[in-house]
Amino acid sequence: AMIGVKICLECLKLITEDCTDSDFNAKISTSRRNDILLGLNEMSSCILPPIFELLSTQYGQVNAAKSTLQQMNAYLASNGRNPSQMTPEEQVQYQQQIDKRDVAGAIVADVLGTLEKFCQSMPLDWMFNLDNQQKGIDFISALLHLLQEDTANIQVLSVACLQQLSMRKLEQDQWFRIISSLPSALFQASNAAAKRAAERGLPSPHCLEMLVEQLEFHKSVSKMGSMLISAHLAHITTDKDIASGCGPKFEAVSTYLRLLSEMMSHQSGVICGDQMNTWIGLLRDPAIVRTNVVTPHIANVLVAYMTHIVRIRWEDVWDQNHSYASLIEASWDDEEEYEEWLGNLRSKATQLFRSIGATEPEISVTVVHSKLRNLMAAHSNGEPRDHLNTENNELTVKSTACCEFEGITQPLDNILHGLPSWAMDNGSYDEKRNKVRATIRPLLAEIASMIVNWNPNDVWLKFRRTITWRLARG
């Protein structure tokens, strides 16, 4: 029976793909494709309910098997045993539950593979139909709920479905439903990950082992989440409630943007790299900037990019000396791929840093001032004096201090050049601008003072001081 189900799901997937994807439909005439699609749409009321029922039933079996396995593990633990100490009869029963979980999980994965094609190409009403929701057939809620299930890569496949929807032209109510529901769904997914970590005896859901295992999921969520914003900026700019800076819609969008900005604290740079275009798009739109929906999150965004713009020493990854070596290896195939990624990140970051400087001068100057002050306190004399030249015991380009000061150069330069003229001149402006100017001028003076008074002994730090001072002078 399950083989027949898999065949039916694959047929539906291939028919949808062949009739809608230009890479596959070259051998099918346009009229024939349209006839098939019209037929599918007419019969959607006969197609979607069984698929939803299958999804619900198989996911229920996944949960039932997992629950039984947890009870078995608890029984073993209460008797001072672990799964490796089971009797032959217990091993058979234990394996039966594992097989049941995996078989049902594979069916759920097949259903999601078909739904992804529906989300990509079929009418949006297939996923958002209110009549179906009233009948208990709610694919959006199902996809959001499945974000917490790691069996058979289900959570990543669920994100793939939402990703396809995010790239389409959603109506405002459809778009708002997803962005208002996603934060709580991801909170539940985080709780589920914490529970799995605890069951395995891991110290935290944020430990290195869990970060590596969850990387694909985190990457896909970040990419999908940012696409939901960048592809639907008009829904923010044209909504009166959001433009007013208050109300439930404004709060929902602000909560969603906070979710995106908090994702960027992830230790892998690829997470924030996927969001670059979204934040640039938000900051370049004057109507969005005026709503102040972005302002509370700018500091997090700026700190994240200033962190990941610092070059990683790849030999530390090779030698497993880096604290997150295994995560970095999972994020990039090799040093060449990382260097290409870093080059692209720095190239795009120029526009981002300038936009932040132009729209939020107080936040940007405060953050870069704090960063420079911390660098001076930690590395002004070359500390921790690693990767030294063996001939003269001086720092090299690979020393931590040199890497860190090299990383501050671009954001300092871009932010200072992005500051609006009113933040620097002596003109008379409104009270808000005068207040901002009064705040940032002492910080700018202190930045200049820190650089001028910095007198390192190492040649490489002298070089960094010269570059930094030249940029600070403008």
Secondary structure as GFF3:
##gff-version 3
##sequence-region A 1 474
A	DSSP	alpha_helix	2	20	.	.	.	ID=ss1
A	DSSP	alpha_helix	30	42	.	.	.	ID=ss2
A	DSSP	alpha_helix	44	78	.	.	.	ID=ss3
A	DSSP	three_ten_helix	83	85	.	.	.	ID=ss4
A	DSSP	alpha_helix	88	121	.	.	.	ID=ss5
A	DSSP	alpha_helix	125	128	.	.	.	ID=ss6
A	DSSP	alpha_helix	130	134	.	.	.	ID=ss7
A	DSSP	alpha_helix	139	145	.	.	.	ID=ss8
A	DSSP	three_ten_helix	146	148	.	.	.	ID=ss9
A	DSSP	three_ten_helix	151	153	.	.	.	ID=ss10
A	DSSP	alpha_helix	154	166	.	.	.	ID=ss11
A	DSSP	alpha_helix	172	199	.	.	.	ID=ss12
A	DSSP	alpha_helix	208	230	.	.	.	ID=ss13
A	DSSP	alpha_helix	233	237	.	.	.	ID=ss14
A	DSSP	alpha_helix	240	243	.	.	.	ID=ss15
A	DSSP	alpha_helix	248	263	.	.	.	ID=ss16
A	DSSP	alpha_helix	269	273	.	.	.	ID=ss17
A	DSSP	alpha_helix	276	284	.	.	.	ID=ss18
A	DSSP	alpha_helix	286	291	.	.	.	ID=ss19
A	DSSP	three_ten_helix	295	297	.	.	.	ID=ss20
A	DSSP	alpha_helix	298	308	.	.	.	ID=ss21
A	DSSP	alpha_helix	314	318	.	.	.	ID=ss22
A	DSSP	alpha_helix	325	331	.	.	.	ID=ss23
A	DSSP	alpha_helix	335	359	.	.	.	ID=ss24
A	DSSP	alpha_helix	361	379	.	.	.	ID=ss25
A	DSSP	alpha_helix	400	418	.	.	.	ID=ss26
A	DSSP	three_ten_helix	421	423	.	.	.	ID=ss27
A	DSSP	alpha_helix	431	452	.	.	.	ID=ss28
A	DSSP	alpha_helix	459	473	.	.	.	ID=ss29
###
